[in-house]
Amino acid sequence: PLKMHCRDCALVTSSGHLLHSRQGPQIDQTECVIRMNDAPTRGYGRDVGNRTSLRVIAHSSIQRILRNRHDLLNVSQGTVFIFWGPSSYMRRDGKGQVYNNLQLLSQVLPRLKAFMTTRHKMLQFDELFKQETGKDRKISNTWLSTGWFTMTIALELCDRINVYGMVPPDFCRDPSHPSVPYHYYEPFGPDECTMYLSHERGRKGSHHRFITEKRVFKNWARTFNIHFFQPDWKPESLALKPPENKPVF
């Protein structure tokens, strides 16, 4: 099991909102810096920082990680890697894609600190989604995003979380929202809001529910020590409505 605790964490998203943000020095000053999938630092340090304490990686990103291993699996920083995916990918009987790749990696990089989420943990993530949204993940054809796993893991490890590059849930509904790339490292890739809205509304096949997840994160920020930067926003406090004086009879 992963033994890690940080007073403060920078959770760096992969969003295009980080481009030209110059948040790098601020991010690097944080005790623990958390990144996702194959989001690079090389060439983007001024905006996203250079340090990585923890990297949370989806089963679907493992090939890209292997291709860029010289940059991303840099053992010298002592980065911890957490791989998540459906239990079929994690099987240890020779059929689990993620497990097999990690076995190969550990031979090449014996000092690599890599962890896999257990089946039990994956079920906990599903259960949490159901508790928070009222929706069953499987029945609603939802894939949880790496952001969901990363935020949930960060809540376990960090006393304070500074999230960089995450928009509020209603951001894409505003017709005047700026257009930014979905990933800062794919500047000519798809637009972030286009991606969010198409996934949120998608009915055929499985989709990420990015906006639903952000509603949950916004809610959590009311209770937990979570703060949003680039764009900077705070959840409005829930005003307690005064009781209405209704006649009893």
N, C-alpha and C positions, 0 to 999 in steps of 0.2 A: 504493500500500500504506500501511497505517496505521502511522505511527511514533509509538509512545506507550510510555512506560515509567514505572511507579510503584513506589516503595518499598513503600508499603502501600495496600491497596484495601479499601473496604467494599463487599461485594457484598450489596445490599439486595434480599431476595426480596419477593414481593407477598403474603406470607402474613399471615393474621389474627393470628398470634402477635405481630406487631409492635404491634397495638392496645394502648394504655395502657402501652407498654413504656418510654416516655421515653428511648429510645435515640438520639433525634435529635442532641443535642449531640455525643455520642460519634461518631456516623456522620460528622457534618460536620467533625470534627477530622481525619479521615483524608485523606491526600493525594489519592486518587482515589475517587470514589463512583460505583458502577456500579448502574444500575437496569434494569428489564425492561419491555418493551412499553409500555402506557399507564399504568403505576403512577404516580399523582400525588404531588406533595409538598404542594401547596397544601391547607391545612386539616389536614394530617397531620404537619407539620414537627416537632412535639414528639416524635413517635414514630419517624419515618423520616428526619428531616433535611430540609434544603432544597437542598443542593448536588447537582448531577449532572455528573460528568465524562464518563461514557460511558453510553449507553442502547442496549441490544440489543433489536431489535424483530423480531417474527415477521411474515411476509407476511400472516398472518391478522389482525394488529392494525393494519394500516396505515390502514384507514378510521377507526378510533377515534382514531388519532394525528392524522389530518387534522382530525377534528371538534374535537379539543381542542388544536389547534396553538398557540393563544395561550398556553396554559399549558405545553405539553410541548416545543414547538419554540422555546424561548426562546433566541435566538441570543446574548443578552448574556453568558450564562455560558460561552460557548465549548464547549458540550457537543458531544461527538462521537457520531454515530449510526451504528450498524451494523445493516443490514437483512439478514435471512437468509430463505431460502425455497428451494423446489425450483427447479431451473434454468429450468423453463417460466415462472416468475414473473419471472425476472431477464433474460429475453431482451431484446435491444436492437433487435429488428426491428419494433417497434410492437405486438408481441403480449404483451410482458412487463409484467404489471400493476404490479409493484413498480417496475421501471425507469421506466415511463411516469409513475407518480405522483411519483417522485423528480425526473424532468425538470421536471414542473410546479412542484414545490416549490422547485427551485433558481432558477426564474424569479422566484417570489414572495419567496424568502429567499436571496438570492445568497450570503450569508455562512454558510449552513448547511454544517456539516462532515458530510457523509453518505457512507457506504461501503456497498457491497454485498458479500456473500460470493460468491466465485467458485464455479463448478461444481467446480473442483478441490478447493477448501476444503470444500465440502459432502461430497464423497466421502471426504475425510480424516476428517470428523466421523463418517461412517458406519463407516469402517474402525476408528476408535478404539472405537466402541460394540461392534463385533464382537470386537476384541481383548480388551476388558475384560469382556464378558459371555458370549462364546462364541456369541452369537446374531446371525444376520444380520438387520439391521434390516427389510429388505423382506420376507423370508420370514416373519418373526415378526409381520408387520403392526404394526410399531412406528413411531410418529412420535416423533422426538426432541423434547424440550421446549426452550423458550427457556432454561430453567435449564441444560440440557446445553451449549448453545452458549455461554452466558454464563460458566459455570465454566471451560470449555475455553479461551475467549478470555482470561479473567482469569489463567489459569495462564501464558499467553504474556506477558502485560503486567505482572504484579505479582510482586514478590518475596515479599510476604506477603498473604494474603487473609483478611479477617474476614467471615464469612458471617452475616448477620442474618436470623433467622426460618426457618431450615431445620431440620426435625425429623430425628432419626436414623431409619434405615430401618425399625426395628421398633416405632416409636412408636405407629402406628395399631393394632398387634396387642394392645396393652395395653388391657383393657376399661375401665380407669379414666381413659383419656386425656381431657383437656379438649376440649370441642368449640369449634373456632374457625372463622371463615369462611375459605374458600379464598383470597379476596382481601381485604386490609385495607380496601380502598376500596369493597367491596360487602358491608357488614356483615350484610345480610339475604340474601346469596347462599348458594350451597351450602356445606356443611360440608367442611372440608379433607380429613379422613380418608375421608369417604364418596366424595369425588372421586378420591382416590388409589387406594382399593381397587377402585372400579368400573373405573378405567382399567387397573390392574395385572392384573385378572382378565379383562378384556374379550377376547372371542375373535372376535366378529363385527365386521368393519370394522377400521379402524386405531385404535390407542390409544397414548397416552403411557404409558410404563412408569416412572412417577414413583418407585416404591419401588426398582426395579432400579437406576435412575440414582443414587438416594441411597446404595445399597450401594457403588456405584463411588466416589462422592464420599468416603464414609467410608474406603474403602481408600486413596484418594489422600491423605487427610489424615494417613495414617501415614507417607507418604513426603515429601509436599510441605508447605509452610508454610501450611496451611489451618486456620482456627479457627472454631468454631461458637458463636454467641451467640443468646439469645432464641429457643428455649431454649438454655442453655449445655450443651454435651456434648463429650466427647472420645471418639475411637475407643479401645477397650481395646487395649493392645499385644498383639501376637500372641506368646503364650508359646511358647518353643521347647520341644518335648517332649523329655525326656531319652531317649536311645535305649534300647529295651527289650533286656534281656539274654536273648536267645533262645538256646537251645542250638543249636549249629551242626549237630549230627547228629540 
